[in-house]
Amino acid sequence: MSKEEAAYVGSIDQGTTSTRFIIYDRQARCVASHQVEFTQFYPQAGWVEHDAMEILESVRVCMAKTVDKATAAGHNVDGALKAIGLTNQRETTVVWSKSYGLPLHNAIVWMDVRTSSICRKLEKDLPGGRSHFVETCGLPLSTYFSAVKLLWLIENVDAVKEGVEKGDALFGTIDSWLIWNLTGGVKGGLHVTDVSNASRTMLMNIKTLEWDATTLKTLGIPAAILPKIVSNSEVIGKIAKGWPVTGIRIAGCLGDQHAAMLGQACKIDEAKSTYGTGAFILLNTGDQIVTSKHGLLTTLAYKLGPKAPTNYAVEGSIAIAGAAVQWLRDSLGLISNASEIEELAKKVESTGGVYFVPAFNGLFAPWWRDDARGVCIGITRYTNKSHIARAVLESMCFQVKDVLDSMRKDREENDKNKEAKKEFLLRVDGGATINNLLMQTQADLLGHSVVRPADIETTALGAAYAAGLAVGVWTEEEIFASGEKAKTDTVFHPNQNDEWRKKKVDSWCKAVERSFGLADLSI
């Protein structure tokens, strides 16, 4: 493709609480975007659902508004929009009718814990218990992953059970649901997923990158309801009539955390942490599949084409990060806008001994305790809302440190080259990283620097990169060339000493332990 030719790439970023559509130019600069929040449903304690039709409509609105904004700003995207990439909240599970095109139940969101009883039964019945599927898929048995959510839907929702039995049901994560609808729905929609999203279901073999027949048989899941698995960067299909960008190629698809890795251009031994509803830290391990002994997950990083090599990663998934700030806003009313938390927290020099563990739906990595629930301890008459706000921010940083400590241990134990570096460059992204106090606290607790890029929305950028790569807008070398980008990075250096750090971490660990066993596991 000629460098002089006008070229734009679109990115659908479908997250846990909102949807965005962004258009980038050839220099990977955002020229227009639009964002829409959608409804969160909490039918019972620990349950979280989304309306898949509302999500679909949010994509439509964001596309139309963004194209209008780009045109108004003087960007003639008509005819110059070369491709669209898609990135999505992972593990969130949808089952729909292929004949009617409607969901058979609300989507069950990744953080939902209604499947805890299914997980405990499988742990009891299967050899190896919680680790039964780790060798195949890299994941432990957990409420987190899509397979157990699908089992719950089949067992508890008559419409889903009947749809599966009659061959009318299709299963997918949000990427599959969107692509099927974008490419025609009941009129020939493509039922696909990508390797990164598939790697989060517990059903894909991470070595062969295919659905694992033995796992499907063990769980009683029919292969006919599963989507086709494709790479992260290839032309999947074209957007059908009736959408604001009809005829444009969908050429990239990645789960949100994998997209952020690509957007951050993470190479081998580089880690990124995305701070959104949850927080997710991935370390690129190249072609090496690292099995964690310290509470982390083995997953895909990315595969940039059907014949491209597969990059793997170890991951630490944190269920609640920015969602705790939303809780302060929506449930407690301590702030009226999420951005206010920084100023509120800065009114005090410390948390005053308060520690907050946001185990609203249990704890993910590295603890993996679905029986944990949120606690706020160390409260005295001196405590005020600023101390609590600062403790909420610190809770994100403590959880990220827990994960990075585990990554370091795993890498040291697995790395054949004992001289290899064990301190990982940590790149950060996501909406919460605009909070300078949060980033400085993260550097202080880690004891090493944290790097924030000028464009913190690297999830959407990663999806655009994958799509642009597939159609020739960018080369892989251009995507991973980080020299120019580094000039605009903001680096946060630690200001605290090891003694302060150790005391804080010891108290945090005590607080985490006190969150265990507080859940009502009858749900």
CORURVEN-V774409 format. One record per residue. N is the residue number from 0. RES is the residue in one small letter. SS is DSSP state (h for helix, s for strand, l for the rest). PSI is psi in whole degrees, -180 to 180 (999 if undefined). D_CENTER is the distance of its C-alpha to the mean C-alpha in whole Angstrom. Layout:
{{N:RES:SS:PSI:D_CENTER} {N:RES:SS:PSI:D_CENTER}}
This chain:
{{0:m:l:130:32} {1:s:l:136:34} {2:k:l:-22:33} {3:e:l:-21:35} {4:e:l:134:34} {5:a:l:135:32} {6:a:l:132:28} {7:y:s:152:25} {8:v:s:133:22} {9:g:s:157:19} {10:s:s:122:16} {11:i:s:120:14} {12:d:s:97:11} {13:q:s:102:10} {14:g:l:-172:8} {15:t:l:-33:9} {16:t:l:-12:12} {17:s:s:165:13} {18:t:s:142:13} {19:r:s:153:15} {20:f:s:129:17} {21:i:s:139:18} {22:i:s:128:21} {23:y:s:149:21} {24:d:s:-176:25} {25:r:l:-26:26} {26:q:l:12:25} {27:a:l:33:22} {28:r:l:137:23} {29:c:s:125:21} {30:v:s:-20:24} {31:a:s:149:23} {32:s:s:161:20} {33:h:s:144:20} {34:q:s:141:17} {35:v:s:127:18} {36:e:s:155:17} {37:f:l:172:17} {38:t:l:138:18} {39:q:l:127:17} {40:f:s:134:19} {41:y:l:78:20} {42:p:l:-34:23} {43:q:l:170:23} {44:a:l:127:22} {45:g:l:-6:19} {46:w:l:139:18} {47:v:l:129:16} {48:e:s:157:16} {49:h:s:151:16} {50:d:l:110:19} {51:a:h:-30:18} {52:m:h:-37:21} {53:e:h:-39:20} {54:i:h:-44:16} {55:l:h:-44:19} {56:e:h:-34:21} {57:s:h:-35:19} {58:v:h:-45:18} {59:r:h:-47:22} {60:v:h:-46:22} {61:c:h:-41:20} {62:m:h:-52:21} {63:a:h:-46:25} {64:k:h:-39:25} {65:t:h:-43:23} {66:v:h:-42:26} {67:d:h:-43:29} {68:k:h:-41:27} {69:a:h:-44:27} {70:t:h:-44:31} {71:a:h:-28:32} {72:a:l:3:31} {73:g:l:12:33} {74:h:l:113:31} {75:n:l:82:32} {76:v:l:-17:29} {77:d:l:116:31} {78:g:l:-16:32} {79:a:l:-2:30} {80:l:s:106:26} {81:k:s:-30:26} {82:a:s:167:22} {83:i:s:135:19} {84:g:s:159:16} {85:l:s:134:13} {86:t:s:152:9} {87:n:s:158:7} {88:q:l:132:5} {89:r:l:165:6} {90:e:l:-23:9} {91:t:l:130:10} {92:t:s:131:14} {93:v:s:139:17} {94:v:s:130:20} {95:w:s:165:23} {96:s:s:125:26} {97:k:l:-17:27} {98:s:l:-33:30} {99:y:l:-23:29} {100:g:l:11:26} {101:l:l:146:25} {102:p:s:144:22} {103:l:l:-4:24} {104:h:l:161:22} {105:n:l:151:20} {106:a:s:137:16} {107:i:s:121:15} {108:v:l:152:12} {109:w:l:-35:9} {110:m:l:-3:11} {111:d:l:139:14} {112:v:l:19:17} {113:r:l:-17:20} {114:t:l:13:20} {115:s:h:-38:21} {116:s:h:-35:24} {117:i:h:-44:23} {118:c:h:-44:22} {119:r:h:-37:25} {120:k:h:-43:27} {121:l:h:-40:25} {122:e:h:-39:25} {123:k:h:-38:29} {124:d:h:-26:30} {125:l:l:141:28} {126:p:l:135:30} {127:g:l:-8:28} {128:g:h:-127:26} {129:r:h:-24:22} {130:s:h:10:22} {131:h:l:-42:24} {132:f:l:2:21} {133:v:h:-42:20} {134:e:h:-33:22} {135:t:h:-49:21} {136:c:h:-10:18} {137:g:l:3:17} {138:l:l:143:15} {139:p:l:164:17} {140:l:l:125:18} {141:s:l:154:16} {142:t:l:-16:15} {143:y:l:-37:12} {144:f:l:159:12} {145:s:h:-34:13} {146:a:h:-44:17} {147:v:h:-28:18} {148:k:h:-40:17} {149:l:h:-42:19} {150:l:h:-42:22} {151:w:h:-43:22} {152:l:h:-43:22} {153:i:h:-38:25} {154:e:h:-25:27} {155:n:h:-11:27} {156:v:l:112:27} {157:d:h:-41:30} {158:a:h:-36:29} {159:v:h:-48:26} {160:k:h:-47:28} {161:e:h:-40:31} {162:g:h:-41:29} {163:v:h:-45:28} {164:e:h:-36:32} {165:k:h:-3:33} {166:g:l:22:30} {167:d:l:-6:29} {168:a:s:142:26} {169:l:s:136:23} {170:f:s:146:19} {171:g:s:164:16} {172:t:s:179:12} {173:i:h:-33:12} {174:d:h:-45:12} {175:s:h:-43:16} {176:w:h:-45:17} {177:l:h:-47:16} {178:i:h:-40:18} {179:w:h:-44:21} {180:n:h:-41:22} {181:l:h:-31:22} {182:t:l:12:24} {183:g:l:-19:26} {184:g:l:-127:25} {185:v:l:-15:28} {186:k:l:55:30} {187:g:l:21:29} {188:g:l:145:25} {189:l:l:128:23} {190:h:l:93:21} {191:v:s:162:19} {192:t:s:172:15} {193:d:s:169:14} {194:v:h:-33:14} {195:s:h:-46:11} {196:n:h:-40:10} {197:a:h:-32:13} {198:s:l:-11:12} {199:r:l:6:10} {200:t:l:-19:13} {201:m:l:1:16} {202:l:l:-12:18} {203:m:s:137:18} {204:n:s:119:20} {205:i:l:-11:18} {206:k:l:-44:22} {207:t:l:-18:23} {208:l:l:34:20} {209:e:s:159:21} {210:w:s:136:21} {211:d:l:115:23} {212:a:h:-39:26} {213:t:h:-42:27} {214:t:h:-45:24} {215:l:h:-42:24} {216:k:h:-43:28} {217:t:h:-41:27} {218:l:h:-10:25} {219:g:l:34:27} {220:i:l:121:25} {221:p:l:133:26} {222:a:h:-25:25} {223:a:h:-23:27} {224:i:h:-4:24} {225:l:l:148:21} {226:p:l:163:20} {227:k:s:140:21} {228:i:s:129:19} {229:v:s:173:19} {230:s:l:179:18} {231:n:l:-19:15} {232:s:s:94:18} {233:e:s:157:21} {234:v:s:117:23} {235:i:s:-44:22} {236:g:s:-178:24} {237:k:s:150:25} {238:i:l:130:24} {239:a:l:171:27} {240:k:l:150:30} {241:g:l:-9:29} {242:w:l:156:26} {243:p:l:-19:26} {244:v:l:53:26} {245:t:l:137:28} {246:g:l:-6:28} {247:i:l:142:25} {248:r:s:133:24} {249:i:s:116:20} {250:a:s:6:20} {251:g:s:142:16} {252:c:s:128:13} {253:l:s:147:10} {254:g:s:153:6} {255:d:h:-41:4} {256:q:h:-31:4} {257:h:h:-37:8} {258:a:h:-40:9} {259:a:h:-37:9} {260:m:h:-45:11} {261:l:h:-41:13} {262:g:h:-32:13} {263:q:l:-3:14} {264:a:l:46:16} {265:c:l:120:16} {266:k:l:-177:19} {267:i:l:134:20} {268:d:l:17:20} {269:e:s:138:17} {270:a:s:151:14} {271:k:s:150:12} {272:s:s:122:10} {273:t:s:125:8} {274:y:s:102:9} {275:g:l:-135:8} {276:t:l:-48:9} {277:g:l:-169:8} {278:a:s:140:8} {279:f:s:122:6} {280:i:s:123:9} {281:l:s:138:10} {282:l:s:122:14} {283:n:s:120:15} {284:t:s:15:18} {285:g:s:-135:20} {286:d:l:6:21} {287:q:l:124:22} {288:i:l:109:20} {289:v:l:119:20} {290:t:l:118:20} {291:s:l:140:19} {292:k:l:8:22} {293:h:l:35:20} {294:g:l:15:18} {295:l:l:172:15} {296:l:s:148:13} {297:t:s:130:14} {298:t:s:179:12} {299:l:s:146:13} {300:a:s:-64:12} {301:y:s:160:14} {302:k:s:105:17} {303:l:l:55:18} {304:g:l:154:21} {305:p:l:-34:23} {306:k:l:6:25} {307:a:l:155:23} {308:p:l:155:22} {309:t:s:126:19} {310:n:s:132:17} {311:y:s:172:16} {312:a:s:159:14} {313:v:s:146:14} {314:e:s:142:11} {315:g:s:118:11} {316:s:s:129:8} {317:i:s:122:10} {318:a:l:-42:10} {319:i:l:115:12} {320:a:l:-91:12} {321:g:h:-24:13} {322:a:h:-27:13} {323:a:h:-34:16} {324:v:h:-41:18} {325:q:h:-37:17} {326:w:h:-43:19} {327:l:h:-38:22} {328:r:h:-52:22} {329:d:h:-35:22} {330:s:h:-37:24} {331:l:h:-22:26} {332:g:l:23:27} {333:l:l:-25:27} {334:i:l:157:26} {335:s:l:-14:26} {336:n:l:141:23} {337:a:h:-32:20} {338:s:h:-15:21} {339:e:h:-14:24} {340:i:h:-33:23} {341:e:h:-49:24} {342:e:h:-38:27} {343:l:h:-45:28} {344:a:h:-30:27} {345:k:l:-8:29} {346:k:l:-12:32} {347:v:l:155:32} {348:e:l:-18:32} {349:s:l:-179:30} {350:t:l:-3:29} {351:g:l:31:32} {352:g:l:7:31} {353:v:l:136:29} {354:y:s:133:26} {355:f:s:124:23} {356:v:s:109:20} {357:p:l:57:18} {358:a:l:54:18} {359:f:l:-37:18} {360:n:l:37:16} {361:g:l:-179:17} {362:l:s:134:16} {363:f:l:-140:13} {364:a:l:146:14} {365:p:l:13:16} {366:w:l:-44:18} {367:w:l:63:17} {368:r:s:101:19} {369:d:l:-4:19} {370:d:l:0:22} {371:a:l:151:21} {372:r:l:162:22} {373:g:l:142:21} {374:v:s:150:24} {375:c:s:112:26} {376:i:s:168:29} {377:g:l:16:32} {378:i:l:135:33} {379:t:l:179:36} {380:r:l:-20:38} {381:y:l:-24:37} {382:t:l:133:34} {383:n:l:-177:33} {384:k:h:-24:30} {385:s:h:-38:29} {386:h:h:-42:29} {387:i:h:-42:26} {388:a:h:-42:24} {389:r:h:-36:24} {390:a:h:-35:24} {391:v:h:-44:20} {392:l:h:-44:19} {393:e:h:-33:21} {394:s:h:-36:19} {395:m:h:-45:15} {396:c:h:-40:17} {397:f:h:-43:19} {398:q:h:-39:16} {399:v:h:-41:14} {400:k:h:-42:18} {401:d:h:-44:18} {402:v:h:-46:15} {403:l:h:-35:17} {404:d:h:-41:20} {405:s:h:-41:19} {406:m:h:-43:18} {407:r:h:-43:21} {408:k:h:-46:23} {409:d:h:-44:22} {410:r:h:-39:22} {411:e:h:-38:26} {412:e:h:-28:27} {413:n:h:-22:25} {414:d:l:122:26} {415:k:l:-26:30} {416:n:l:96:31} {417:k:l:-12:31} {418:e:l:-5:32} {419:a:l:150:28} {420:k:l:142:27} {421:k:l:-9:25} {422:e:l:122:23} {423:f:l:140:20} {424:l:s:121:20} {425:l:s:114:17} {426:r:s:138:15} {427:v:s:152:13} {428:d:s:177:12} {429:g:l:159:10} {430:g:h:-36:13} {431:a:h:-17:14} {432:t:h:-7:15} {433:i:h:-14:18} {434:n:l:104:20} {435:n:h:-35:22} {436:l:h:-41:23} {437:l:h:-46:20} {438:m:h:-40:19} {439:q:h:-41:23} {440:t:h:-39:22} {441:q:h:-46:20} {442:a:h:-41:22} {443:d:h:-43:25} {444:l:h:-32:23} {445:l:h:-33:22} {446:g:l:13:26} {447:h:l:170:24} {448:s:l:154:23} {449:v:s:134:20} {450:v:s:121:19} {451:r:s:124:18} {452:p:l:164:18} {453:a:l:-40:20} {454:d:l:106:18} {455:i:l:-6:15} {456:e:l:61:13} {457:t:h:-15:12} {458:t:h:-51:9} {459:a:h:-39:12} {460:l:h:-39:14} {461:g:h:-41:13} {462:a:h:-39:13} {463:a:h:-43:16} {464:y:h:-46:17} {465:a:h:-43:17} {466:a:h:-44:19} {467:g:h:-36:21} {468:l:h:-41:22} {469:a:h:-27:22} {470:v:h:9:25} {471:g:l:12:27} {472:v:l:-40:26} {473:w:l:157:24} {474:t:l:163:25} {475:e:h:-36:23} {476:e:h:-39:25} {477:e:h:-39:25} {478:i:h:-41:21} {479:f:h:2:21} {480:a:l:109:24} {481:s:l:0:23} {482:g:h:-48:26} {483:e:h:-38:27} {484:k:h:-36:23} {485:a:h:-25:24} {486:k:l:-24:27} {487:t:l:6:25} {488:d:l:152:23} {489:t:s:128:23} {490:v:s:128:24} {491:f:s:122:24} {492:h:l:145:26} {493:p:l:142:27} {494:n:l:-2:30} {495:q:l:159:30} {496:n:l:174:32} {497:d:h:-35:31} {498:e:h:-46:34} {499:w:h:-44:32} {500:r:h:-46:28} {501:k:h:-42:30} {502:k:h:-43:31} {503:k:h:-44:28} {504:v:h:-39:26} {505:d:h:-44:28} {506:s:h:-39:28} {507:w:h:-46:25} {508:c:h:-37:25} {509:k:h:-40:28} {510:a:h:-42:26} {511:v:h:-45:23} {512:e:h:-31:26} {513:r:h:-11:27} {514:s:l:-13:24} {515:f:l:145:25} {516:g:l:15:27} {517:l:l:-7:26} {518:a:l:152:25} {519:d:l:99:27} {520:l:l:12:26} {521:s:l:-13:28} {522:i:l:999:25}}
